[in-house]
């Protein structure tokens, strides 16, 4: 089965197929050992390797193309969740600088983020403010030509290993965005989750920050950034789901049971059919949203929410079926589908939980 057959869809062009195949070849050579206990070290190495290979320039860009980011996330997620994580966080963390930074900020941070010489982080969430961004309590106070930030951020990916953070805080009651160097924050409190990757609580106490764009425009900037990357969460889910289907097919073809193989049972065939259909339906939504952003150059709030919501929920169902088909192996620590089962779960929460995506979609429908 050609994993790249769907790249012939009208949403994509020949250069996208070439990029995907290039990423596939690189992944086979470089990601076999992108798993292990020392996730900090693995992610640091992956960021450098992705930069050296030229992939980071697709997400660290003043004019990012969503289709390219989505394709790369799908391929990397298929092979290693940490590779997808390391890739996209460079884009999510540097995106606000690319969108709103002045020339000096862009020159200071973007080249190093694109080469993998500096690790980026996006600091929006707080203990009492996740999807409800307006509830932020972190404050920014002007002190001469500088700004001082005070507050606590949590669930910050790359927290503890990042070289710089884009931090969202309230200045005069309005949300603004700031670039804060890692030396200005305390990210020593780490957070452990089911699919390990670098994550921390980030504390700011009079931390010096540089204003991004105009004061009071931070919420719009955050949403513009998420408009680019939210669709690609669905693409990562597709990568996980495709790998799960591959593992399930392999097990179904080879697992002997009652004088036949598992694939001979209609119940197994029905599961495989459902899995493949969910994947294709999710892919169509993901690449439609990416195409609309790239080609029509419009806000794709509804399309991105649909893509993110459906693809992540579908991937969860596909991977659950893969675990069932693999039986005991599916829950054995270190087996690919066991790892996928842990990795996919977070996708239904971050960058807006499924329930929040439904609110976004319905709100857009009701205002039409």
C-alpha positions in Angstrom: 0.0 0.0 0.0 1.5 3.3 -1.1 1.3 5.7 1.9 1.8 8.6 -0.5 -1.1 7.8 -2.9 -3.3 10.5 -1.3 -0.8 13.2 -2.1 -2.2 13.1 -5.6 -5.3 14.9 -4.4 -6.1 18.3 -5.9 -5.3 20.1 -2.6 -1.6 19.3 -3.1 0.9 19.9 -5.9 3.9 18.0 -7.2 6.4 19.8 -5.0 4.4 18.6 -1.9 4.8 15.0 -3.0 8.5 15.5 -3.4 8.8 17.1 0.0 6.9 14.2 1.6 9.1 11.6 0.0 12.2 13.5 1.0 11.0 13.6 4.6 10.2 9.9 4.4 13.6 9.0 3.3 15.3 11.2 5.9 13.0 9.8 8.6 13.9 6.2 7.8 17.6 7.0 8.2 17.4 9.2 11.2 14.4 8.5 13.4 14.8 4.8 14.3 16.2 5.7 17.7 14.1 8.8 18.4 12.6 7.2 21.5 14.1 6.8 24.9 14.3 8.0 28.5 16.2 11.2 28.1 13.6 13.2 26.2 15.4 16.5 26.7 18.5 15.2 25.0 16.6 13.5 22.2 14.6 16.7 21.4 17.7 18.9 21.4 19.3 16.5 18.9 16.2 16.3 16.8 15.9 20.1 16.6 19.5 20.3 15.4 19.1 17.5 13.0 15.9 18.9 11.5 17.6 22.2 11.1 20.6 20.7 9.4 18.3 18.8 7.0 16.5 22.0 6.1 13.1 21.0 7.3 12.7 23.7 10.0 12.7 26.5 7.4 9.2 25.3 6.4 7.7 26.1 9.8 10.1 28.9 10.9 9.1 31.4 8.2 7.6 34.8 7.6 5.4 33.2 5.0 4.8 29.6 6.2 2.9 27.3 3.9 0.4 25.2 5.9 0.4 22.3 3.4 4.1 21.8 3.7 4.0 21.9 7.5 1.1 19.5 7.6 2.8 17.0 5.2 6.0 17.1 7.3 4.1 16.6 10.5 2.3 13.7 9.1 5.5 12.0 8.0 7.4 12.7 11.2 4.5 11.6 13.4 4.3 8.3 11.5 7.9 7.6 12.5 8.4 9.3 15.9 6.1 11.5 17.9 9.1 13.4 19.3 10.3 14.3 15.8 6.9 15.8 15.1 6.9 17.6 18.4 10.4 19.0 17.9 9.6 20.2 14.4 6.3 21.9 15.1 7.3 23.6 18.4 10.0 25.5 16.5 7.2 27.0 14.3 4.7 27.5 17.0 7.2 29.2 19.3 8.8 31.4 16.6 5.5 32.1 14.7 4.5 35.3 16.6 8.0 36.7 15.9 7.6 36.0 12.2 4.1 37.5 12.2 4.7 40.6 14.2 8.3 41.1 15.2 10.3 44.0 13.9 13.4 43.5 11.7 15.8 43.3 14.7 13.7 40.7 16.5 13.4 38.6 13.4 17.1 38.7 12.7 17.9 37.8 16.3 15.7 34.8 16.7 14.4 33.4 13.4 17.7 32.3 11.7 18.8 30.4 14.8 15.3 28.8 15.2 15.4 27.7 11.6 18.9 26.3 11.8 18.1 24.4 15.0 20.6 26.4 17.0 18.0 27.9 19.3 14.9 26.2 20.7 11.6 28.1 20.8 8.6 27.9 23.1 5.0 29.3 23.1 3.8 30.3 26.6 0.1 31.0 26.6 -1.6 28.6 29.1 -1.8 29.3 32.8 -3.1 27.4 35.8 -6.5 29.0 35.4 -6.4 30.0 31.7 -6.2 27.5 29.0 -8.8 27.7 26.2 -10.2 30.8 27.9 -7.3 33.1 26.9 -9.1 36.2 28.3 -8.6 34.8 31.8 -4.8 35.3 31.7 -3.4 36.7 34.9 0.3 37.2 33.9 1.0 40.9 33.8 3.4 43.1 31.9 4.4 46.5 33.3 6.3 49.1 31.3 9.6 50.2 32.9 11.1 52.9 30.8 11.8 51.4 27.4 11.5 47.8 28.7 8.7 45.6 30.1 8.7 43.5 33.2 6.5 40.4 33.3 5.1 38.7 36.4 3.1 35.5 36.5 3.0 31.7 36.1 2.6 29.8 32.8 2.0 26.1 32.8 1.8 23.1 30.3 4.6 24.9 28.3 6.1 22.6 25.8 9.8 22.9 25.4 9.8 24.4 28.9 13.1 23.8 30.5 15.1 23.4 27.2 13.9 26.5 25.3 16.3 29.3 24.6 13.5 31.8 24.3 9.7 32.0 25.0 6.9 34.0 23.4 4.9 35.0 26.4 1.4 36.4 26.5 0.5 38.8 29.3 -1.9 41.5 30.2 -0.6 45.1 29.9 -3.2 47.7 31.1 -5.9 45.0 31.0 -5.2 44.0 27.4 -3.3 41.0 26.2 0.1 41.6 24.6 2.9 39.3 23.4 6.5 39.5 24.4 9.8 37.7 23.6 11.5 36.5 26.8 14.9 34.9 26.9 15.3 31.7 28.9 17.7 33.4 31.3 14.8 35.5 32.5 12.5 32.7 33.6 12.4 29.9 36.1 11.4 26.7 34.3 12.8 24.2 36.8 9.5 22.6 37.7 9.0 20.0 35.0 5.7 18.3 34.1 5.5 14.5 33.3 2.8 13.3 31.0 1.8 10.0 29.4 3.8 10.6 26.2 7.0 12.2 27.6 8.3 15.4 26.0 9.9 18.5 27.5 7.2 20.4 29.5 7.4 22.8 32.4 5.8 25.4 34.6 7.4 28.7 33.7 7.6 31.4 36.4 8.2 35.1 35.6 9.2 37.5 38.3 10.1 40.9 36.9 11.3 39.1 33.8 12.5 41.4 31.0 10.4 41.0 27.8 10.4 42.7 24.4 7.0 43.7 23.1 5.9 41.9 19.9 3.9 44.1 17.5 1.5 46.6 19.1 0.4 46.6 22.7 -3.0 45.0 23.2 -2.8 42.9 20.1 -1.6 39.7 21.7 -4.9 37.8 21.5 -5.2 38.5 17.8 -1.5 37.5 17.3 -2.0 34.2 19.2 -5.1 33.4 17.1 -3.3 34.2 13.9 -0.5 31.9 14.9 -2.9 29.1 15.9 -4.7 29.6 12.6 -1.6 28.4 10.9 -0.7 25.5 13.2 -4.1 24.2 14.5 -4.8 22.5 11.1 -1.4 20.7 11.3 -2.4 19.1 14.6 -4.8 17.1 12.5 -1.9 16.2 10.2 0.1 14.8 13.1 -2.9 12.7 14.1 -3.0 11.4 10.6 0.6 10.3 10.9 -0.1 8.4 14.1 -3.3 6.8 12.6 -1.5 5.7 9.4 1.2 4.0 11.5 -1.4 2.3 13.6 -3.2 1.0 10.5 0.1 -0.3 9.2 0.8 -2.1 12.4 -2.7 -3.5 12.5 -2.5 -4.8 8.9 0.8 -6.5 9.6 -0.6 -8.2 12.7 -3.9 -9.2 11.0 -2.0 -10.8 8.1 0.4 -12.7 10.2 -1.5 -13.6 13.4 -2.6 -17.3 13.2 -5.9 -18.1 14.9 -8.2 -21.2 14.5 -6.4 -22.5 11.4 -6.5 -19.2 9.6 -5.1 -15.7 10.1 -6.8 -12.8 11.9 -7.4 -11.0 8.6 -9.7 -13.8 7.5 -12.3 -12.8 10.1 -15.1 -10.5 9.0 -14.9 -8.6 12.3 -11.2 -7.8 11.6 -12.0 -6.8 8.1 -14.8 -4.4 9.3 -12.4 -2.8 11.7 -9.7 -2.3 9.0 -12.3 -0.7 6.7 -13.5 1.7 9.4 -9.9 2.6 10.2 -9.0 3.4 6.6 -12.2 5.4 6.0 -11.6 7.5 9.2 -8.1 8.3 8.0 -9.2 9.4 4.5 -12.0 11.5 5.9 -9.6 13.2 8.3 -7.0 13.8 5.6 -9.6 15.4 3.3 -10.5 17.9 6.1 -6.9 18.6 7.0 -5.7 19.3 3.5 -8.8 21.2 2.6 -8.1 23.6 5.5 -4.4 23.8 4.6 -5.2 24.5 1.0 -7.7 27.2 1.9 -5.2 29.0 4.1 -2.4 28.7 1.5 -4.3 29.4 -1.8 -7.3 31.5 -0.7 -5.2 33.3 1.9 -8.2 33.6 4.2 -9.0 33.1 7.9 -9.8 29.4 8.2 -11.1 29.3 11.7 -14.0 27.0 11.0 -12.1 24.7 8.6 -9.1 24.4 10.9 -11.3 23.6 13.9 -13.1 20.9 11.9 -9.9 19.4 10.7 -8.3 19.4 14.1 -11.4 18.1 15.8 -12.2 15.3 13.4 -8.7 14.1 12.6 -7.7 13.8 16.3 -10.9 12.0 17.3 -10.6 9.7 14.3 -7.0 8.9 15.1 -7.9 8.0 18.7 -10.5 5.6 17.4 -8.1 4.1 14.8 -5.3 3.6 17.3 -7.7 2.0 19.8 -8.8 -0.5 17.1 -5.1 -1.2 16.3 -4.5 -2.0 20.0 -7.4 -4.4 19.9 -6.2 -6.1 16.7 -2.7 -6.5 18.1 -4.1 -8.0 21.3 -1.6 -8.5 24.1 1.2 -7.0 22.0 -0.9 -3.8 21.8 -0.6 -3.1 25.5 3.1 -4.2 25.8 5.3 -1.3 26.8 7.4 -0.1 23.9 5.2 -1.7 21.1 4.5 0.9 18.4 0.7 0.9 19.0 1.1 1.2 22.7 3.3 4.2 22.2 0.8 5.7 19.7 -2.0 5.1 22.2 -0.2 7.4 24.7 0.9 9.9 22.1 -2.4 10.5 20.4 -4.3 11.3 23.5 -2.9 14.8 24.0 -3.8 15.9 20.5 -7.5 16.0 21.5 -6.6 18.6 24.1 -3.8 20.9 23.1 -4.3 23.9 20.8 -8.0 23.8 21.8 -9.7 20.7 23.1 -12.3 18.9 21.0 -15.1 20.6 22.9 -13.7 24.0 22.2 -13.4 23.2 18.5 -17.1 22.4 18.5 -17.9 25.8 20.1 -15.7 27.5 17.5 -17.5 25.7 14.6 -21.0 26.4 16.0 -20.2 30.0 16.7 -19.0 30.5 13.1 -22.2 28.8 11.8 -24.5 30.9 13.9 -23.0 34.2 12.8 -23.4 33.4 9.1 
